[in-house]
Amino acid sequence: MNQYETVIVLTPLLSEEVAKEAIAKFTNIIKDGGAEIIAEDNWGLRKLAYPIEKKANGFFHLTEYKTGGELVSKLELELKRDERVLRFLTVRLDRHAVAYNEKKRSGAFNKKPKKEEAAA
């Protein structure tokens, strides 16, 4: 089983509830396909690097999951068919990316040095 992460950008014209509903639809596709969801991160409404379909913002959502490759093609087909999706990107994670994501989730990068260590 490989580990994947998918970032979905939804159109900003959706309400918060409809955006959550769309994300739930894709999460259910992942779960129903027998995948194990490792982490989900809703980034909310963010500015795009460049306009897509004359829209400057989008709702971003990241899902990290473990599955075989056949589910990814099914998920991407559903993402392509949904008009609410502006863009999506699915990446298979190697062992270094998996280790990095585990450290990030555990908060290893958020630790601030103690005051006496910073003064030394």
MMTF fields as JSON, N, C-alpha, C and O atoms, coordinates in Angstrom:
{
  "mmtfVersion": "1.0.0",
  "mmtfProducer": "UNKNOWN",
  "numBonds": 479,
  "numAtoms": 480,
  "numGroups": 120,
  "numChains": 1,
  "numModels": 1,
  "chainsPerModel": [1],
  "groupsPerChain": [120],
  "chainIdList": ["A"],
  "bondAtomList": [4, 2, 8, 6, 12, 10, 16, 14, 20, 18, 24, 22, 28, 26, 32, 30, 36, 34, 40, 38, 44, 42, 48, 46, 52, 50, 56, 54, 60, 58, 64, 62, 68, 66, 72, 70, 76, 74, 80, 78, 84, 82, 88, 86, 92, 90, 96, 94, 100, 98, 104, 102, 108, 106, 112, 110, 116, 114, 120, 118, 124, 122, 128, 126, 132, 130, 136, 134, 140, 138, 144, 142, 148, 146, 152, 150, 156, 154, 160, 158, 164, 162, 168, 166, 172, 170, 176, 174, 180, 178, 184, 182, 188, 186, 192, 190, 196, 194, 200, 198, 204, 202, 208, 206, 212, 210, 216, 214, 220, 218, 224, 222, 228, 226, 232, 230, 236, 234, 240, 238, 244, 242, 248, 246, 252, 250, 256, 254, 260, 258, 264, 262, 268, 266, 272, 270, 276, 274, 280, 278, 284, 282, 288, 286, 292, 290, 296, 294, 300, 298, 304, 302, 308, 306, 312, 310, 316, 314, 320, 318, 324, 322, 328, 326, 332, 330, 336, 334, 340, 338, 344, 342, 348, 346, 352, 350, 356, 354, 360, 358, 364, 362, 368, 366, 372, 370, 376, 374, 380, 378, 384, 382, 388, 386, 392, 390, 396, 394, 400, 398, 404, 402, 408, 406, 412, 410, 416, 414, 420, 418, 424, 422, 428, 426, 432, 430, 436, 434, 440, 438, 444, 442, 448, 446, 452, 450, 456, 454, 460, 458, 464, 462, 468, 466, 472, 470, 476, 474],
  "bondOrderList": [1, 1, 1, 1, 1, 1, 1, 1, 1, 1, 1, 1, 1, 1, 1, 1, 1, 1, 1, 1, 1, 1, 1, 1, 1, 1, 1, 1, 1, 1, 1, 1, 1, 1, 1, 1, 1, 1, 1, 1, 1, 1, 1, 1, 1, 1, 1, 1, 1, 1, 1, 1, 1, 1, 1, 1, 1, 1, 1, 1, 1, 1, 1, 1, 1, 1, 1, 1, 1, 1, 1, 1, 1, 1, 1, 1, 1, 1, 1, 1, 1, 1, 1, 1, 1, 1, 1, 1, 1, 1, 1, 1, 1, 1, 1, 1, 1, 1, 1, 1, 1, 1, 1, 1, 1, 1, 1, 1, 1, 1, 1, 1, 1, 1, 1, 1, 1, 1, 1],
  "groupList": [{"groupName": "MET", "atomNameList": ["N", "CA", "C", "O"], "elementList": ["N", "C", "C", "O"], "formalChargeList": [0, 0, 0, 0], "bondAtomList": [1, 0, 2, 1, 3, 2], "bondOrderList": [1, 1, 2], "singleLetterCode": "M", "chemCompType": "L-PEPTIDE LINKING"}, {"groupName": "ASN", "atomNameList": ["N", "CA", "C", "O"], "elementList": ["N", "C", "C", "O"], "formalChargeList": [0, 0, 0, 0], "bondAtomList": [1, 0, 2, 1, 3, 2], "bondOrderList": [1, 1, 2], "singleLetterCode": "N", "chemCompType": "L-PEPTIDE LINKING"}, {"groupName": "GLN", "atomNameList": ["N", "CA", "C", "O"], "elementList": ["N", "C", "C", "O"], "formalChargeList": [0, 0, 0, 0], "bondAtomList": [1, 0, 2, 1, 3, 2], "bondOrderList": [1, 1, 2], "singleLetterCode": "Q", "chemCompType": "L-PEPTIDE LINKING"}, {"groupName": "TYR", "atomNameList": ["N", "CA", "C", "O"], "elementList": ["N", "C", "C", "O"], "formalChargeList": [0, 0, 0, 0], "bondAtomList": [1, 0, 2, 1, 3, 2], "bondOrderList": [1, 1, 2], "singleLetterCode": "Y", "chemCompType": "L-PEPTIDE LINKING"}, {"groupName": "GLU", "atomNameList": ["N", "CA", "C", "O"], "elementList": ["N", "C", "C", "O"], "formalChargeList": [0, 0, 0, 0], "bondAtomList": [1, 0, 2, 1, 3, 2], "bondOrderList": [1, 1, 2], "singleLetterCode": "E", "chemCompType": "L-PEPTIDE LINKING"}, {"groupName": "THR", "atomNameList": ["N", "CA", "C", "O"], "elementList": ["N", "C", "C", "O"], "formalChargeList": [0, 0, 0, 0], "bondAtomList": [1, 0, 2, 1, 3, 2], "bondOrderList": [1, 1, 2], "singleLetterCode": "T", "chemCompType": "L-PEPTIDE LINKING"}, {"groupName": "VAL", "atomNameList": ["N", "CA", "C", "O"], "elementList": ["N", "C", "C", "O"], "formalChargeList": [0, 0, 0, 0], "bondAtomList": [1, 0, 2, 1, 3, 2], "bondOrderList": [1, 1, 2], "singleLetterCode": "V", "chemCompType": "L-PEPTIDE LINKING"}, {"groupName": "ILE", "atomNameList": ["N", "CA", "C", "O"], "elementList": ["N", "C", "C", "O"], "formalChargeList": [0, 0, 0, 0], "bondAtomList": [1, 0, 2, 1, 3, 2], "bondOrderList": [1, 1, 2], "singleLetterCode": "I", "chemCompType": "L-PEPTIDE LINKING"}, {"groupName": "LEU", "atomNameList": ["N", "CA", "C", "O"], "elementList": ["N", "C", "C", "O"], "formalChargeList": [0, 0, 0, 0], "bondAtomList": [1, 0, 2, 1, 3, 2], "bondOrderList": [1, 1, 2], "singleLetterCode": "L", "chemCompType": "L-PEPTIDE LINKING"}, {"groupName": "PRO", "atomNameList": ["N", "CA", "C", "O"], "elementList": ["N", "C", "C", "O"], "formalChargeList": [0, 0, 0, 0], "bondAtomList": [1, 0, 2, 1, 3, 2], "bondOrderList": [1, 1, 2], "singleLetterCode": "P", "chemCompType": "L-PEPTIDE LINKING"}, {"groupName": "SER", "atomNameList": ["N", "CA", "C", "O"], "elementList": ["N", "C", "C", "O"], "formalChargeList": [0, 0, 0, 0], "bondAtomList": [1, 0, 2, 1, 3, 2], "bondOrderList": [1, 1, 2], "singleLetterCode": "S", "chemCompType": "L-PEPTIDE LINKING"}, {"groupName": "ALA", "atomNameList": ["N", "CA", "C", "O"], "elementList": ["N", "C", "C", "O"], "formalChargeList": [0, 0, 0, 0], "bondAtomList": [1, 0, 2, 1, 3, 2], "bondOrderList": [1, 1, 2], "singleLetterCode": "A", "chemCompType": "L-PEPTIDE LINKING"}, {"groupName": "LYS", "atomNameList": ["N", "CA", "C", "O"], "elementList": ["N", "C", "C", "O"], "formalChargeList": [0, 0, 0, 0], "bondAtomList": [1, 0, 2, 1, 3, 2], "bondOrderList": [1, 1, 2], "singleLetterCode": "K", "chemCompType": "L-PEPTIDE LINKING"}, {"groupName": "PHE", "atomNameList": ["N", "CA", "C", "O"], "elementList": ["N", "C", "C", "O"], "formalChargeList": [0, 0, 0, 0], "bondAtomList": [1, 0, 2, 1, 3, 2], "bondOrderList": [1, 1, 2], "singleLetterCode": "F", "chemCompType": "L-PEPTIDE LINKING"}, {"groupName": "ASP", "atomNameList": ["N", "CA", "C", "O"], "elementList": ["N", "C", "C", "O"], "formalChargeList": [0, 0, 0, 0], "bondAtomList": [1, 0, 2, 1, 3, 2], "bondOrderList": [1, 1, 2], "singleLetterCode": "D", "chemCompType": "L-PEPTIDE LINKING"}, {"groupName": "GLY", "atomNameList": ["N", "CA", "C", "O"], "elementList": ["N", "C", "C", "O"], "formalChargeList": [0, 0, 0, 0], "bondAtomList": [1, 0, 2, 1, 3, 2], "bondOrderList": [1, 1, 2], "singleLetterCode": "G", "chemCompType": "PEPTIDE LINKING"}, {"groupName": "TRP", "atomNameList": ["N", "CA", "C", "O"], "elementList": ["N", "C", "C", "O"], "formalChargeList": [0, 0, 0, 0], "bondAtomList": [1, 0, 2, 1, 3, 2], "bondOrderList": [1, 1, 2], "singleLetterCode": "W", "chemCompType": "L-PEPTIDE LINKING"}, {"groupName": "ARG", "atomNameList": ["N", "CA", "C", "O"], "elementList": ["N", "C", "C", "O"], "formalChargeList": [0, 0, 0, 0], "bondAtomList": [1, 0, 2, 1, 3, 2], "bondOrderList": [1, 1, 2], "singleLetterCode": "R", "chemCompType": "L-PEPTIDE LINKING"}, {"groupName": "HIS", "atomNameList": ["N", "CA", "C", "O"], "elementList": ["N", "C", "C", "O"], "formalChargeList": [0, 0, 0, 0], "bondAtomList": [1, 0, 2, 1, 3, 2], "bondOrderList": [1, 1, 2], "singleLetterCode": "H", "chemCompType": "L-PEPTIDE LINKING"}],
  "groupTypeList": [0, 1, 2, 3, 4, 5, 6, 7, 6, 8, 5, 9, 8, 8, 10, 4, 4, 6, 11, 12, 4, 11, 7, 11, 12, 13, 5, 1, 7, 7, 12, 14, 15, 15, 11, 4, 7, 7, 11, 4, 14, 1, 16, 15, 8, 17, 12, 8, 11, 3, 9, 7, 4, 12, 12, 11, 1, 15, 13, 13, 18, 8, 5, 4, 3, 12, 5, 15, 15, 4, 8, 6, 10, 12, 8, 4, 8, 4, 8, 12, 17, 14, 4, 17, 6, 8, 17, 13, 8, 5, 6, 17, 8, 14, 17, 18, 11, 6, 11, 3, 1, 4, 12, 12, 17, 10, 15, 11, 13, 1, 12, 12, 9, 12, 12, 4, 4, 11, 11, 11],
  "groupIdList": [1, 2, 3, 4, 5, 6, 7, 8, 9, 10, 11, 12, 13, 14, 15, 16, 17, 18, 19, 20, 21, 22, 23, 24, 25, 26, 27, 28, 29, 30, 31, 32, 33, 34, 35, 36, 37, 38, 39, 40, 41, 42, 43, 44, 45, 46, 47, 48, 49, 50, 51, 52, 53, 54, 55, 56, 57, 58, 59, 60, 61, 62, 63, 64, 65, 66, 67, 68, 69, 70, 71, 72, 73, 74, 75, 76, 77, 78, 79, 80, 81, 82, 83, 84, 85, 86, 87, 88, 89, 90, 91, 92, 93, 94, 95, 96, 97, 98, 99, 100, 101, 102, 103, 104, 105, 106, 107, 108, 109, 110, 111, 112, 113, 114, 115, 116, 117, 118, 119, 120],
  "secStructList": [7, 3, 3, 3, 3, 3, 3, 3, 3, 3, 7, 6, 6, 1, 7, 2, 2, 2, 2, 2, 2, 2, 2, 2, 2, 2, 2, 2, 2, 2, 2, 2, 6, 6, 7, 3, 3, 3, 3, 3, 3, 3, 3, 3, 3, 3, 3, 3, 3, 3, 3, 3, 6, 6, 3, 3, 3, 3, 3, 3, 3, 3, 3, 3, 3, 3, 3, 7, 2, 2, 2, 2, 2, 2, 2, 2, 2, 2, 2, 2, 2, 7, 6, 6, 3, 3, 3, 3, 3, 3, 3, 3, 3, 7, 2, 2, 2, 2, 2, 2, 2, 2, 2, 2, 2, 2, 6, 6, 6, 1, 7, 7, 7, 7, 2, 2, 2, 2, 2, 7],
  "xCoordList": [0.835, 0.0, 0.886, 1.867, 0.517, 1.237, 0.491, -0.708, 1.232, 0.628, 0.532, 1.493, -0.631, -0.9, -1.403, -1.894, -1.27, -1.967, -2.585, -1.97, -3.809, -4.56, -4.952, -5.533, -4.626, -5.041, -6.137, -5.974, -7.246, -8.398, -8.631, -8.629, -8.834, -9.179, -10.6, -10.874, -11.494, -12.892, -13.152, -12.438, -14.166, -14.526, -14.924, -15.568, -14.554, -14.875, -16.34, -16.764, -17.108, -18.511, -19.386, -20.552, -18.833, -19.59, -19.691, -18.817, -20.773, -20.86, -19.997, -19.569, -19.753, -18.949, -19.56, -18.844, -20.882, -21.567, -21.457, -21.238, -21.608, -21.53, -20.105, -19.899, -19.118, -17.716, -17.433, -16.771, -17.934, -17.748, -18.454, -17.955, -19.613, -20.361, -19.578, -19.539, -18.961, -18.164, -16.951, -16.624, -16.295, -15.135, -15.574, -14.874, -16.721, -17.233, -17.504, -17.285, -17.978, -18.232, -16.941, -16.922, -15.87, -14.604, -13.959, -13.301, -14.142, -13.638, -14.351, -13.727, -15.659, -16.415, -15.977, -15.956, -15.627, -15.11, -13.822, -13.608, -12.972, -11.711, -11.985, -11.406, -12.868, -13.186, -13.863, -13.539, -14.806, -15.531, -14.624, -14.916, -13.538, -12.58, -11.633, -10.76, -11.807, -10.992, -9.699, -8.81, -9.582, -8.358, -8.41, -9.48, -7.242, -7.116, -6.722, -5.647, -7.59, -7.284, -6.367, -6.694, -5.224, -4.225, -4.395, -4.332, -4.613, -4.767, -5.591, -5.569, -6.313, -7.052, -6.745, -6.635, -6.609, -6.304, -7.087, -6.861, -8.001, -8.789, -8.087, -8.031, -7.553, -6.812, -7.734, -7.305, -8.979, -9.95, -9.795, -9.205, -10.335, -10.312, -8.956, -8.541, -8.265, -6.934, -6.841, -7.589, -5.902, -5.659, -4.885, -3.958, -5.269, -4.579, -3.351, -3.311, -2.367, -1.164, -1.468, -0.828, -2.442, -2.874, -4.363, -4.859, -5.084, -6.528, -6.844, -6.184, -7.864, -8.381, -9.855, -10.615, -10.263, -11.638, -12.103, -13.238, -11.215, -11.463, -11.738, -12.396, -11.248, -11.402, -10.027, -9.086, -9.913, -8.626, -8.456, -7.352, -9.526, -9.486, -10.044, -10.655, -9.825, -10.382, -10.337, -9.509, -11.226, -11.211, -10.229, -10.379, -9.229, -8.204, -8.453, -8.823, -8.239, -8.37, -7.347, -7.232, -6.605, -5.596, -6.026, -6.442, -5.925, -6.23, -5.058, -4.597, -4.58, -3.486, -4.065, -4.742, -3.792, -4.399, -3.472, -2.538, -3.773, -2.998, -3.906, -4.945, -3.518, -4.357, -3.543, -2.373, -4.188, -3.608, -3.861, -4.644, -3.226, -3.308, -4.629, -4.932, -5.434, -6.685, -7.699, -8.513, -7.668, -8.592, -8.268, -9.172, -7.005, -6.593, -7.204, -7.679, -7.199, -7.778, -9.292, -9.847, -9.964, -11.404, -11.696, -12.628, -10.901, -11.072, -10.836, -11.601, -9.786, -9.481, -10.561, -10.835, -11.171, -12.265, -13.454, -14.074, -13.762, -14.854, -14.51, -15.389, -13.252, -12.834, -12.961, -13.36, -12.619, -12.733, -14.179, -14.464, -15.092, -16.507, -17.239, -18.271, -16.728, -17.409, -17.105, -15.942, -18.152, -17.989, -17.495, -17.002, -17.616, -17.177, -15.664, -15.123, -14.971, -13.523, -12.822, -13.034, -11.981, -11.175, -9.931, -9.639, -9.206, -7.987, -7.833, -8.429, -7.026, -6.655, -5.282, -4.853, -4.608, -3.292, -3.15, -3.331, -2.826, -2.572, -1.117, -0.605, -0.454, 0.967, 1.174, 0.643, 1.958, 2.351, 3.554, 4.534, 3.487, 4.546, 5.603, 5.282, 6.862, 7.944, 8.196, 7.533, 9.136, 9.343, 9.817, 9.526, 10.537, 11.01, 9.846, 9.791, 8.93, 7.757, 6.845, 6.268, 6.713, 5.895, 6.494, 5.771, 7.812, 8.488, 8.332, 8.093, 8.464, 8.3, 6.888, 6.714, 5.877, 4.487, 4.199, 3.453, 4.785, 4.602, 5.213, 4.62, 6.404, 7.043, 6.226, 6.079, 5.694, 4.896, 3.632, 3.254, 2.975, 1.753, 2.041, 1.213, 3.204, 3.537, 3.97, 4.111, 4.183, 4.542, 6.029, 6.435, 6.853, 8.302, 8.851, 9.9, 8.164, 8.667, 8.135, 8.581, 7.202, 6.595, 7.231, 6.832, 8.207, 8.807, 9.731, 10.592, 9.524, 10.367, 11.479, 11.264, 12.674, 13.759, 13.461, 12.801, 13.971, 13.788, 14.599, 15.565, 14.212, 14.858, 16.335, 17.164, 16.674, 18.083, 18.927, 20.116, 18.321, 19.049, 19.266, 20.315, 18.285, 18.394, 19.415, 20.066, 19.565, 20.505, 21.933, 22.86, 22.136, 23.5, 24.244, 25.392],
  "yCoordList": [-1.178, 0.0, 1.25, 1.338, 2.191, 3.453, 4.534, 4.429, 5.569, 6.696, 7.86, 8.165, 8.508, 9.599, 10.806, 10.686, 11.985, 13.155, 13.884, 14.031, 14.334, 15.03, 16.403, 16.535, 17.418, 18.787, 19.148, 18.994, 19.625, 19.996, 21.491, 22.004, 22.192, 23.612, 23.739, 23.411, 24.218, 24.4, 25.862, 26.753, 26.098, 27.449, 28.292, 27.779, 29.568, 30.411, 30.848, 31.462, 30.546, 30.949, 30.096, 30.42, 29.011, 28.108, 28.683, 29.425, 28.327, 28.683, 27.693, 26.669, 28.007, 27.14, 25.753, 24.752, 25.688, 24.403, 23.555, 22.346, 24.194, 23.456, 22.976, 21.886, 23.787, 23.371, 22.152, 21.21, 22.168, 21.02, 19.783, 18.665, 19.993, 18.893, 18.267, 17.044, 19.103, 18.605, 17.822, 16.764, 18.336, 17.641, 16.31, 15.307, 16.292, 15.047, 14.011, 12.818, 14.461, 13.544, 12.843, 11.627, 13.611, 13.027, 12.187, 11.187, 12.584, 11.784, 10.441, 9.415, 10.44, 9.18, 8.27, 7.05, 8.84, 8.032, 7.334, 6.163, 8.058, 7.483, 6.371, 5.289, 6.632, 5.632, 4.405, 3.275, 4.626, 3.515, 2.662, 1.49, 3.234, 2.491, 1.633, 0.957, 1.661, 0.833, 1.491, 0.818, 2.79, 3.492, 3.88, 4.012, 4.056, 4.512, 5.981, 6.328, 6.843, 8.275, 8.545, 8.232, 9.127, 9.386, 10.775, 10.951, 11.772, 13.148, 13.951, 13.701, 14.914, 15.871, 17.262, 17.465, 18.208, 19.575, 20.521, 20.574, 21.262, 22.228, 23.575, 24.177, 24.045, 25.305, 26.499, 27.632, 26.278, 27.358, 28.147, 27.674, 29.355, 30.226, 30.913, 31.602, 30.718, 31.305, 31.93, 31.595, 32.844, 33.501, 32.552, 31.875, 32.505, 31.673, 32.407, 33.637, 31.676, 32.273, 32.974, 33.967, 32.455, 33.054, 32.778, 31.789, 33.616, 33.404, 32.113, 31.769, 31.418, 30.218, 30.48, 30.743, 30.41, 30.696, 32.048, 32.185, 33.042, 34.419, 34.502, 35.438, 33.544, 33.548, 33.673, 32.99, 34.555, 34.822, 34.052, 34.013, 33.44, 32.712, 31.315, 31.008, 30.471, 29.125, 28.483, 28.85, 27.522, 26.735, 25.579, 24.778, 25.496, 24.454, 23.395, 23.706, 22.126, 21.019, 19.945, 19.554, 19.471, 18.433, 17.171, 17.228, 16.029, 14.734, 13.808, 13.658, 13.188, 12.211, 10.839, 10.668, 9.864, 8.542, 7.452, 7.711, 6.221, 5.058, 4.105, 3.69, 3.751, 2.895, 2.332, 2.668, 1.47, 1.0, 2.031, 2.959, 1.888, 2.88, 2.964, 4.003, 1.903, 1.912, 2.912, 3.442, 3.178, 4.138, 5.561, 6.383, 5.852, 7.199, 7.584, 8.709, 6.67, 6.985, 7.187, 8.032, 6.427, 6.598, 7.952, 8.649, 8.322, 9.608, 10.767, 11.73, 10.672, 11.75, 11.888, 13.0, 10.797, 10.863, 11.628, 12.448, 11.353, 12.069, 13.548, 14.403, 13.857, 15.251, 16.006, 17.17, 15.338, 15.966, 16.238, 17.222, 15.385, 15.507, 16.57, 17.077, 16.91, 17.839, 19.283, 19.678, 20.064, 21.451, 22.365, 23.458, 21.94, 22.766, 22.774, 23.634, 21.831, 21.704, 22.536, 22.333, 23.481, 24.265, 23.486, 23.358, 22.97, 22.207, 21.149, 21.249, 20.135, 19.139, 18.596, 18.671, 18.057, 17.461, 16.283, 16.428, 15.118, 13.926, 13.531, 13.447, 13.289, 12.958, 11.697, 11.573, 10.752, 9.576, 9.973, 10.493, 9.733, 10.148, 9.067, 7.887, 9.471, 8.524, 8.47, 9.168, 7.654, 7.47, 8.747, 8.955, 9.606, 10.86, 11.828, 12.506, 11.892, 12.759, 12.255, 13.055, 10.946, 10.371, 10.735, 11.128, 10.605, 10.952, 12.442, 12.816, 13.289, 14.729, 15.058, 15.853, 14.447, 14.717, 14.252, 14.907, 13.128, 12.65, 13.619, 13.894, 14.138, 15.125, 16.404, 16.999, 16.828, 18.054, 17.912, 18.837, 16.751, 16.523, 16.449, 16.862, 15.927, 15.815, 17.15, 17.267, 18.161, 19.49, 19.693, 20.613, 18.869, 18.979, 20.285, 20.752, 20.879, 22.109, 23.356, 24.46, 23.217, 24.364, 24.698, 25.668, 23.919, 24.125, 25.334, 25.465, 26.215, 27.405, 27.111, 26.384, 27.672, 27.43, 28.107, 29.144, 27.485, 28.074, 29.358, 29.547, 30.237, 31.544, 31.427, 32.175, 30.503, 30.367, 29.772, 30.072, 28.927, 28.402, 29.486, 29.536, 30.353, 31.43, 32.473, 33.093, 32.674, 33.668, 33.174, 33.983, 31.881, 31.31, 31.444, 31.008],
  "zCoordList": [0.0, 0.0, 0.0, 0.738, -0.832, -0.919, -0.157, 0.104, 0.192, 0.876, -0.103, -0.809, -0.144, -1.073, -0.301, 0.821, -0.93, -0.426, -1.612, -2.668, -1.408, -2.448, -1.929, -0.852, -2.708, -2.404, -3.398, -4.608, -2.871, -3.689, -3.524, -2.405, -4.642, -4.619, -5.157, -6.311, -4.302, -4.675, -5.018, -4.557, -5.822, -6.222, -5.003, -4.088, -4.978, -3.816, -3.77, -2.792, -4.798, -4.832, -3.927, -3.705, -3.405, -2.532, -1.129, -0.68, -0.445, 0.973, 1.762, 1.23, 3.018, 3.882, 3.973, 3.935, 4.094, 4.242, 2.976, 3.049, 1.816, 0.555, 0.309, -0.225, 0.697, 0.555, 1.433, 0.996, 2.673, 3.569, 3.025, 3.155, 2.419, 1.818, 0.657, 0.518, -0.165, -1.293, -0.791, -1.329, 0.227, 0.801, 1.4, 1.258, 2.067, 2.648, 1.559, 1.769, 0.403, -0.718, -1.14, -1.33, -1.284, -1.721, -0.62, -0.907, 0.627, 1.747, 1.796, 2.069, 1.531, 1.514, 0.377, 0.539, -0.765, -1.873, -1.445, -1.757, -0.732, -0.255, 0.752, 0.656, 1.72, 2.742, 2.148, 2.514, 1.228, 0.614, -0.264, -0.5, -0.744, -1.557, -0.722, -1.266, 0.599, 1.479, 1.923, 2.442, 1.727, 2.117, 3.593, 4.187, 4.153, 5.534, 5.494, 5.003, 6.008, 6.031, 7.218, 8.363, 6.92, 7.948, 8.536, 9.752, 7.667, 8.148, 7.155, 5.949, 7.689, 6.857, 7.387, 8.596, 6.484, 6.875, 5.982, 4.773, 6.576, 5.827, 5.923, 6.995, 4.807, 4.793, 4.647, 4.861, 4.29, 4.17, 2.88, 1.909, 2.891, 1.714, 1.633, 2.564, 0.504, 0.299, -1.076, -1.995, -1.185, -2.467, -3.373, -2.928, -4.642, -5.622, -6.154, -6.14, -6.613, -7.18, -8.503, -8.851, -9.228, -10.495, -10.654, -10.113, -11.376, -11.525, -12.284, -13.264, -11.805, -12.464, -12.726, -11.794, -13.977, -14.369, -13.825, -13.368, -13.879, -13.425, -11.93, -11.478, -11.159, -9.708, -9.074, -9.476, -8.075, -7.438, -6.124, -5.581, -5.604, -4.338, -4.53, -5.553, -3.528, -3.568, -2.194, -1.361, -1.953, -0.717, -0.908, -1.831, -0.04, -0.128, 0.941, 2.073, 0.554, 1.504, 1.142, -0.02, 2.143, 1.946, 2.68, 3.838, 2.002, 2.608, 2.362, 1.231, 3.425, 3.329, 3.661, 4.675, 2.795, 2.961, 2.42, 1.663, 2.844, 2.449, 1.684, 2.198, 0.447, -0.389, -1.545, -1.73, -2.314, -3.56, -4.661, -4.46, -5.797, -6.855, -7.58, -8.166, -7.566, -8.328, -7.767, -8.524, -6.477, -5.887, -6.335, -6.489, -6.543, -6.934, -8.272, -8.433, -9.229, -10.535, -10.433, -11.136, -9.572, -9.374, -8.727, -9.13, -7.726, -7.053, -8.025, -8.044, -8.821, -9.762, -10.83, -11.281, -11.237, -12.189, -11.593, -12.27, -10.329, -9.662, -9.481, -9.595, -9.202, -9.057, -10.386, -10.407, -11.491, -12.808, -13.183, -13.866, -12.748, -13.106, -12.293, -12.733, -11.133, -10.238, -10.634, -10.713, -10.883, -11.316, -10.207, -10.486, -8.954, -7.835, -7.677, -6.982, -8.309, -8.168, -9.238, -10.434, -8.794, -9.731, -10.145, -11.334, -9.168, -9.42, -8.335, -7.262, -8.629, -7.626, -7.987, -9.138, -7.002, -7.214, -6.267, -5.058, -6.814, -6.01, -6.18, -7.296, -5.046, -5.045, -4.222, -3.118, -4.768, -3.982, -3.157, -3.69, -1.86, -0.949, -0.825, -0.681, -0.88, -0.618, 0.893, 1.66, 1.31, 2.754, 3.433, 4.611, 2.721, 3.306, 3.528, 4.554, 2.583, 2.726, 3.842, 4.578, 3.97, 5.041, 6.396, 7.311, 6.525, 7.782, 8.085, 9.234, 7.073, 7.253, 7.73, 8.654, 7.104, 7.493, 8.917, 9.644, 9.32, 10.689, 11.692, 12.735, 11.379, 12.259, 12.321, 13.388, 11.182, 11.131, 11.969, 12.687, 11.878, 12.661, 14.157, 14.969, 14.524, 15.944, 16.544, 17.761, 15.693, 16.178, 16.358, 17.068, 15.743, 15.909, 15.348, 15.793, 14.384, 13.774, 14.463, 14.147, 15.388, 16.047, 17.385, 18.031, 17.812, 19.121, 19.089, 18.219, 20.07, 20.186, 21.185, 22.155, 20.955, 21.915, 23.244, 23.304, 24.32, 25.639, 25.742, 25.003, 26.652, 26.753, 27.131, 26.613, 28.024, 28.412, 27.276, 27.174, 26.417, 25.261, 24.226, 23.585, 24.058, 23.066, 23.509, 22.667, 24.808, 25.315, 25.266, 25.227, 25.268, 25.312, 24.04, 23.947]
}
